């Protein structure tokens, strides 16, 4: 004799299996509207000729071929790689140094930590504009110090590629290193003090304690800071756009500024979408590489 499930049992089974998923829908719906749908639209446009006043036309891989053959795109690509790795290296170096110094726990540590976090509390655009006026050749306070007080030649910060790169990378490191500091310092204060005391009893120097204890135990945090730092740096737009707009002669052009010009100066939305897909894929694969390295460091070696 076949047993027919009761209505109440079917209802309870539905509530147990489906209802929890329905509760997640309100949280996922904004993500679908803001991220998933625009991403699908971007992928669509990257394979089509899309511009104002003309119907969309499927062109396949032509948009990707045209941007790759564009000399400015290649310059922007290598500039972005240089910019990203330089900024991440500077952020990690400064963040690790500041975290190590604060971990010594001297007087007024909390005050100094608050001062370190000030650059991260300022909006990017506001900070960049302030620095832009400080670097103005005629009225900027930095050139006043260099030219007026130190009697050195006036520096055109944005007109020479090397000087422009120094300013852009330094400014970006200054603005973002508090994020790396916060992650690394949070991991560092969790290291038991007894470990350092034991190595000092054995006669090891502070440097050996730092190399053999601090670095290995904070390496996961350093890896996380590296991943986020690279993603933030790779898609950075405001720093270069406000200071140099990619000049002089595209020497400070980044993929983000190249994308912006393709979309809103030349109205080539297909080309801009192709650049966006390329940037997404690059950051994805680099993030996967770092995550795999972190996984091997944390689990495989153990």
Sine and cosine of phi, psi and omega as CSV:
sin_phi,cos_phi,sin_psi,cos_psi,sin_omega,cos_omega
0.00,0.00,0.80,-0.59,-0.06,-1.00
-0.98,0.19,0.72,-0.69,0.00,-1.00
-1.00,-0.07,0.86,-0.51,0.00,-1.00
-1.00,-0.03,0.82,-0.57,0.00,-1.00
-0.87,0.49,0.66,-0.75,0.02,-1.00
-0.94,0.34,0.33,-0.94,-0.02,-1.00
-0.91,0.41,-0.61,0.79,-0.01,-1.00
-0.92,0.40,-0.58,0.81,0.03,-1.00
-0.92,0.40,-0.67,0.74,0.01,-1.00
-0.90,0.44,-0.64,0.77,0.01,-1.00
-0.91,0.41,-0.70,0.71,0.00,-1.00
-0.91,0.42,-0.59,0.81,0.04,-1.00
-0.92,0.39,-0.62,0.78,0.05,-1.00
-0.89,0.45,-0.71,0.70,-0.01,-1.00
-0.90,0.44,-0.60,0.80,-0.03,-1.00
-0.95,0.33,-0.56,0.83,-0.11,-0.99
-0.99,-0.12,-0.59,0.81,-0.15,-0.99
-0.97,-0.25,-0.62,0.78,-0.11,-0.99
-0.86,0.51,-0.67,0.74,0.06,-1.00
-0.85,0.53,-0.59,0.81,0.03,-1.00
-0.93,0.38,-0.57,0.82,0.02,-1.00
-0.92,0.40,-0.51,0.86,0.01,-1.00
-0.92,0.38,-0.39,0.92,-0.01,-1.00
-0.99,0.14,-0.31,0.95,-0.09,-1.00
-0.84,0.55,-0.73,0.69,0.01,-1.00
-0.84,0.54,-0.54,0.84,0.02,-1.00
-0.97,0.23,-0.57,0.82,-0.03,-1.00
-0.99,0.16,-0.44,0.90,-0.09,-1.00
-0.86,0.51,-0.73,0.68,0.06,-1.00
-0.87,0.48,-0.60,0.80,0.03,-1.00
-0.91,0.42,-0.64,0.77,0.03,-1.00
-0.90,0.43,-0.67,0.74,-0.04,-1.00
-0.94,0.34,-0.66,0.75,-0.13,-0.99
-1.00,0.06,-0.53,0.85,-0.13,-0.99
-0.92,-0.39,-0.82,0.57,-0.16,-0.99
-0.92,0.39,-0.77,0.63,-0.04,-1.00
-0.89,0.45,-0.74,0.67,0.08,-1.00
-0.87,0.50,-0.57,0.82,0.02,-1.00
-0.91,0.42,-0.68,0.73,0.05,-1.00
-0.89,0.46,-0.67,0.75,0.03,-1.00
-0.90,0.45,-0.63,0.78,0.02,-1.00
-0.90,0.43,-0.69,0.72,0.04,-1.00
-0.87,0.49,-0.67,0.74,0.03,-1.00
-0.87,0.49,-0.74,0.68,-0.05,-1.00
-0.92,0.39,-0.47,0.88,-0.02,-1.00
-0.92,0.39,-0.31,0.95,0.03,-1.00
-0.96,-0.28,0.21,0.98,-0.03,-1.00
-0.72,-0.70,0.40,-0.92,0.15,-0.99
-1.00,0.05,0.94,-0.34,-0.10,-0.99
-0.82,-0.57,0.85,-0.53,0.06,-1.00
-0.40,-0.92,0.13,-0.99,-0.03,-1.00
-0.95,0.32,0.61,-0.79,0.14,-0.99
0.99,0.15,-0.07,1.00,-0.01,-1.00
-0.78,-0.62,0.56,-0.83,0.05,-1.00
-0.94,0.35,0.46,-0.89,0.03,-1.00
-0.89,0.45,0.65,-0.76,-0.02,-1.00
-0.74,-0.67,0.81,-0.58,-0.01,-1.00
-0.93,0.36,0.79,-0.62,-0.01,-1.00
-0.80,-0.60,0.06,1.00,0.03,-1.00
0.92,0.39,-0.77,-0.64,-0.05,-1.00
-1.00,0.01,0.19,0.98,-0.07,-1.00
-0.89,0.47,-0.65,0.76,0.00,-1.00
-0.87,0.50,-0.67,0.74,0.02,-1.00
-0.92,0.40,-0.66,0.75,0.02,-1.00
-0.90,0.44,-0.62,0.78,-0.04,-1.00
-0.94,0.33,-0.64,0.77,0.01,-1.00
-0.95,0.31,-0.58,0.81,0.01,-1.00
-0.92,0.38,-0.56,0.83,0.03,-1.00
-0.98,0.18,-0.14,0.99,0.01,-1.00
-0.98,0.20,0.82,-0.58,-0.02,-1.00
-0.88,0.47,-0.61,0.79,-0.01,-1.00
-0.91,0.41,-0.61,0.79,0.05,-1.00
-0.88,0.47,-0.68,0.74,-0.01,-1.00
-0.91,0.41,-0.64,0.77,0.07,-1.00
-0.89,0.46,-0.71,0.71,0.00,-1.00
-0.89,0.45,-0.60,0.80,0.00,-1.00
-0.89,0.45,-0.78,0.63,-0.03,-1.00
-0.94,0.35,-0.54,0.84,0.10,-1.00
-0.89,0.45,-0.65,0.76,0.01,-1.00
-0.91,0.42,-0.66,0.75,0.05,-1.00
-0.88,0.47,-0.73,0.68,0.03,-1.00
-0.86,0.50,-0.74,0.68,-0.03,-1.00
-0.88,0.48,-0.73,0.68,-0.08,-1.00
-0.90,0.44,-0.76,0.65,-0.04,-1.00
-0.93,0.36,-0.58,0.82,0.03,-1.00
-0.92,0.40,-0.70,0.71,-0.01,-1.00
-0.91,0.42,-0.70,0.71,-0.01,-1.00
-0.90,0.44,-0.67,0.74,0.03,-1.00
-0.87,0.49,-0.69,0.72,0.03,-1.00
-0.92,0.40,-0.67,0.75,0.00,-1.00
-0.90,0.45,-0.72,0.70,-0.02,-1.00
-0.92,0.40,-0.67,0.75,0.00,-1.00
-0.89,0.46,-0.74,0.68,-0.01,-1.00
-0.94,0.34,-0.64,0.77,0.01,-1.00
-0.90,0.44,-0.68,0.73,0.02,-1.00
-0.92,0.39,-0.65,0.76,0.01,-1.00
-0.90,0.43,-0.72,0.70,0.00,-1.00
-0.91,0.41,-0.65,0.76,0.01,-1.00
-0.90,0.44,-0.66,0.75,0.03,-1.00
-0.89,0.45,-0.66,0.75,0.01,-1.00
-0.91,0.41,-0.70,0.72,0.00,-1.00
-0.93,0.37,-0.44,0.90,-0.02,-1.00
-0.96,0.29,-0.19,0.98,0.09,-1.00
-0.95,0.30,-0.26,0.96,0.15,-0.99
0.87,0.49,0.84,0.54,0.10,-0.99
-1.00,0.01,-0.08,-1.00,-0.06,-1.00
-0.93,0.35,0.54,-0.84,0.02,-1.00
0.87,0.49,0.52,0.85,0.00,-1.00
-0.87,0.50,-0.68,0.74,-0.03,-1.00
-0.89,0.45,-0.58,0.82,0.04,-1.00
-0.91,0.42,-0.69,0.72,0.00,-1.00
-0.92,0.39,-0.59,0.81,0.05,-1.00
-0.90,0.44,-0.66,0.75,0.05,-1.00
-0.88,0.47,-0.62,0.79,0.02,-1.00
-0.93,0.37,-0.60,0.80,0.04,-1.00
-0.89,0.45,-0.58,0.82,-0.06,-1.00
-0.99,0.17,-0.11,0.99,-0.05,-1.00
-0.85,0.53,-0.74,0.68,-0.01,-1.00
-0.85,0.52,-0.53,0.85,-0.01,-1.00
-0.97,0.24,-0.32,0.95,0.00,-1.00
-1.00,0.10,-0.25,0.97,-0.03,-1.00
-1.00,0.00,0.68,-0.73,0.05,-1.00
-0.87,0.50,0.65,-0.76,-0.06,-1.00
-0.81,0.59,-0.76,0.65,-0.08,-1.00
-0.89,0.46,-0.68,0.73,0.00,-1.00
-0.89,0.46,-0.72,0.70,-0.01,-1.00
-0.89,0.46,-0.68,0.74,-0.03,-1.00
-0.91,0.41,-0.66,0.75,0.01,-1.00
-0.91,0.42,-0.65,0.76,0.05,-1.00
-0.86,0.50,-0.74,0.67,0.02,-1.00
-0.91,0.42,-0.55,0.84,0.02,-1.00
-0.89,0.46,-0.68,0.73,0.03,-1.00
-0.95,0.30,-0.53,0.85,0.07,-1.00
-0.92,0.40,-0.45,0.89,-0.02,-1.00
-1.00,-0.10,0.04,1.00,0.01,-1.00
-0.84,0.54,0.73,-0.69,-0.05,-1.00
-0.88,0.48,-0.57,0.82,-0.13,-0.99
-1.00,-0.06,-0.66,0.75,-0.12,-0.99
-0.88,-0.48,-0.01,1.00,-0.05,-1.00
-0.96,0.29,0.59,-0.81,-0.06,-1.00
-0.93,0.36,-0.51,0.86,-0.01,-1.00
-0.93,0.36,-0.69,0.72,0.05,-1.00
-0.93,0.36,-0.47,0.88,0.07,-1.00
-0.90,0.43,-0.65,0.76,0.03,-1.00
-0.93,0.38,-0.69,0.72,-0.04,-1.00
-0.92,0.38,-0.72,0.69,-0.11,-0.99
-1.00,0.02,-0.67,0.74,-0.10,-0.99
-0.99,0.13,-0.70,0.72,-0.09,-1.00
-1.00,-0.03,-0.70,0.71,-0.04,-1.00
-1.00,0.05,-0.15,0.99,0.03,-1.00
0.86,0.51,0.55,0.83,0.07,-1.00
-0.99,-0.11,0.34,-0.94,0.00,-1.00
-0.87,0.49,0.51,-0.86,0.03,-1.00
-0.91,0.41,0.67,-0.74,-0.07,-1.00
-0.95,-0.31,0.80,-0.60,0.12,-0.99
-1.00,-0.02,1.00,-0.01,-0.19,-0.98
-0.88,0.48,-0.60,0.80,-0.13,-0.99
-0.99,-0.14,-0.06,1.00,-0.09,-1.00
-0.99,-0.14,-0.22,0.98,0.03,-1.00
-0.91,-0.41,0.77,-0.64,-0.10,-1.00
-0.83,0.56,-0.70,0.72,-0.05,-1.00
-0.90,0.43,-0.73,0.69,0.01,-1.00
-0.90,0.43,-0.62,0.78,0.03,-1.00
-0.89,0.45,-0.67,0.74,0.02,-1.00
-0.90,0.43,-0.65,0.76,0.02,-1.00
-0.86,0.51,-0.71,0.70,-0.01,-1.00
-0.91,0.42,-0.72,0.69,-0.06,-1.00
-0.90,0.45,-0.75,0.67,-0.04,-1.00
-0.93,0.38,-0.69,0.72,0.00,-1.00
-0.88,0.48,-0.70,0.71,-0.01,-1.00
-0.90,0.44,-0.67,0.74,-0.02,-1.00
-0.93,0.38,-0.62,0.78,0.05,-1.00
-0.90,0.43,-0.70,0.71,0.01,-1.00
-0.87,0.50,-0.62,0.79,-0.05,-1.00
-0.97,0.25,-0.52,0.85,-0.17,-0.98
-0.95,-0.32,-0.25,0.97,-0.07,-1.00
-0.90,0.43,-0.45,0.89,0.07,-1.00
-0.85,0.52,-0.50,0.87,0.05,-1.00
-0.90,0.43,-0.73,0.68,0.05,-1.00
-0.90,0.43,-0.65,0.76,0.03,-1.00
-0.85,0.52,-0.69,0.72,-0.05,-1.00
-0.89,0.45,-0.69,0.73,-0.01,-1.00
-0.92,0.39,-0.73,0.69,-0.05,-1.00
-0.93,0.37,-0.66,0.75,-0.02,-1.00
-0.91,0.41,-0.62,0.78,0.03,-1.00
-0.88,0.48,-0.60,0.80,0.05,-1.00
-0.96,0.26,-0.58,0.81,-0.10,-1.00
-0.94,0.33,-0.59,0.81,-0.04,-1.00
-0.96,0.29,-0.19,0.98,0.05,-1.00
-1.00,0.06,-0.08,1.00,0.02,-1.00
-0.97,0.23,0.80,-0.60,-0.01,-1.00
-0.87,0.49,0.69,-0.72,0.00,-1.00
-0.92,0.39,-0.39,0.92,-0.03,-1.00
-0.89,0.46,-0.49,0.87,0.01,-1.00
-0.90,0.44,-0.68,0.74,0.02,-1.00
-0.93,0.38,-0.63,0.78,-0.01,-1.00
-0.90,0.43,-0.60,0.80,-0.01,-1.00
-0.92,0.38,-0.65,0.76,0.00,-1.00
-0.95,0.33,-0.51,0.86,0.05,-1.00
-0.94,0.34,-0.58,0.81,0.06,-1.00
-0.89,0.45,-0.58,0.81,0.02,-1.00
-0.97,0.23,-0.02,1.00,0.06,-1.00
1.00,-0.05,0.17,0.99,0.00,-1.00
-0.98,0.21,0.50,-0.87,0.01,-1.00
-0.99,0.15,0.18,-0.98,0.05,-1.00
-0.87,0.49,-0.60,0.80,0.01,-1.00
-0.89,0.45,-0.68,0.74,0.02,-1.00
-0.92,0.39,-0.59,0.81,0.08,-1.00
-0.90,0.44,-0.63,0.78,0.04,-1.00
-0.91,0.40,-0.67,0.74,-0.08,-1.00
-0.96,0.29,-0.63,0.78,-0.11,-0.99
-0.99,-0.10,-0.25,0.97,-0.01,-1.00
-0.89,-0.46,-0.83,0.56,-0.11,-0.99
-0.90,0.43,-0.78,0.63,-0.05,-1.00
-0.88,0.47,-0.77,0.64,0.00,-1.00
-0.87,0.49,-0.64,0.77,-0.08,-1.00
-0.98,0.20,-0.36,0.93,0.05,-1.00
-0.98,-0.22,0.04,1.00,-0.03,-1.00
-0.86,0.51,-0.61,0.79,0.08,-1.00
-0.87,0.49,-0.66,0.75,0.03,-1.00
-0.92,0.40,-0.64,0.77,0.04,-1.00
-0.89,0.46,-0.63,0.78,0.01,-1.00
-0.92,0.40,-0.66,0.75,0.04,-1.00
-0.89,0.45,-0.71,0.71,0.04,-1.00
-0.89,0.47,-0.59,0.81,0.03,-1.00
-0.91,0.41,-0.70,0.71,-0.01,-1.00
-0.88,0.47,-0.79,0.62,-0.02,-1.00
-0.90,0.43,-0.64,0.77,0.02,-1.00
-0.88,0.48,-0.66,0.75,0.01,-1.00
-0.91,0.40,-0.68,0.73,0.00,-1.00
-0.89,0.46,-0.70,0.71,0.01,-1.00
-0.90,0.44,-0.68,0.73,-0.03,-1.00
-0.94,0.35,-0.64,0.77,-0.07,-1.00
-0.90,0.43,-0.55,0.84,-0.02,-1.00
-0.98,-0.19,0.20,0.98,-0.03,-1.00
-0.90,0.44,0.68,-0.73,-0.04,-1.00
-0.80,-0.59,-0.72,0.70,-0.19,-0.98
-0.89,0.46,-0.64,0.77,-0.10,-1.00
-0.86,0.51,-0.79,0.62,-0.03,-1.00
-0.95,0.30,-0.65,0.76,-0.09,-1.00
-0.90,0.43,-0.67,0.74,-0.03,-1.00
-0.96,0.28,-0.61,0.80,-0.08,-1.00
-0.99,0.14,-0.74,0.67,-0.14,-0.99
-0.77,-0.64,-0.26,0.97,-0.09,-1.00
0.82,0.57,0.48,0.88,0.02,-1.00
1.00,-0.02,-0.14,0.99,-0.01,-1.00
-1.00,0.09,0.01,-1.00,-0.09,1.00
-0.98,0.17,0.66,-0.75,0.04,-1.00
0.82,0.57,0.68,0.73,0.05,-1.00
0.90,0.43,0.24,0.97,-0.06,-1.00
-0.95,0.30,-0.33,0.94,0.09,-1.00
-0.90,-0.44,0.34,0.94,0.03,-1.00
-0.92,0.40,0.73,-0.69,0.11,-0.99
-0.92,-0.39,0.25,-0.97,0.02,-1.00
-0.87,0.49,-0.57,0.82,0.00,-1.00
-0.92,0.40,-0.68,0.73,0.03,-1.00
-0.95,0.30,-0.57,0.82,0.08,-1.00
-0.89,0.46,-0.68,0.73,0.05,-1.00
-0.88,0.48,-0.71,0.71,-0.02,-1.00
-0.87,0.49,-0.69,0.72,0.00,-1.00
-0.91,0.41,-0.64,0.77,0.03,-1.00
-0.88,0.47,-0.62,0.78,-0.07,-1.00
-0.99,0.15,-0.71,0.70,-0.21,-0.98
-0.92,-0.39,-0.04,1.00,0.15,-0.99
-0.95,-0.31,-0.67,0.74,-0.03,-1.00
-0.97,-0.23,-0.12,0.99,0.01,-1.00
0.85,0.52,0.49,0.87,0.05,-1.00
-0.99,-0.12,0.99,0.16,-0.08,-1.00
-0.94,0.34,-0.46,0.89,0.07,-1.00
-0.92,0.40,-0.71,0.71,0.05,-1.00
-0.89,0.45,-0.69,0.72,0.00,-1.00
-0.89,0.46,-0.63,0.78,0.03,-1.00
-0.91,0.41,-0.62,0.78,0.05,-1.00
-0.89,0.45,-0.66,0.76,0.05,-1.00
-0.89,0.46,-0.66,0.75,0.01,-1.00
-0.88,0.47,-0.65,0.76,0.02,-1.00
-0.91,0.41,-0.67,0.75,0.02,-1.00
-0.88,0.48,-0.70,0.71,0.01,-1.00
-0.89,0.46,-0.66,0.75,0.01,-1.00
-0.89,0.46,-0.70,0.72,-0.02,-1.00
-0.91,0.42,-0.66,0.75,-0.01,-1.00
-0.89,0.46,-0.76,0.65,0.01,-1.00
-0.90,0.44,-0.58,0.81,0.01,-1.00
-0.89,0.45,-0.76,0.66,-0.05,-1.00
-0.93,0.37,-0.60,0.80,0.03,-1.00
-0.93,0.37,-0.64,0.77,0.06,-1.00
-0.90,0.44,-0.65,0.76,0.04,-1.00
-0.89,0.46,-0.66,0.75,0.02,-1.00
-0.87,0.49,-0.72,0.69,-0.01,-1.00
-0.92,0.38,-0.61,0.79,0.01,-1.00
-0.91,0.41,-0.65,0.76,0.06,-1.00
-0.90,0.43,-0.65,0.76,0.04,-1.00
-0.89,0.46,-0.65,0.76,0.02,-1.00
-0.92,0.39,-0.63,0.78,0.03,-1.00
-0.89,0.46,-0.71,0.70,0.03,-1.00
-0.89,0.45,-0.62,0.79,-0.02,-1.00
-0.92,0.39,-0.60,0.80,-0.11,-0.99
-1.00,0.04,-0.58,0.81,-0.17,-0.99
-0.89,-0.45,-0.71,0.71,-0.10,-0.99
-0.91,0.41,-0.71,0.71,-0.01,-1.00
-0.91,0.43,-0.47,0.88,0.02,-1.00
-0.97,0.24,0.00,0.00,0.00,0.00
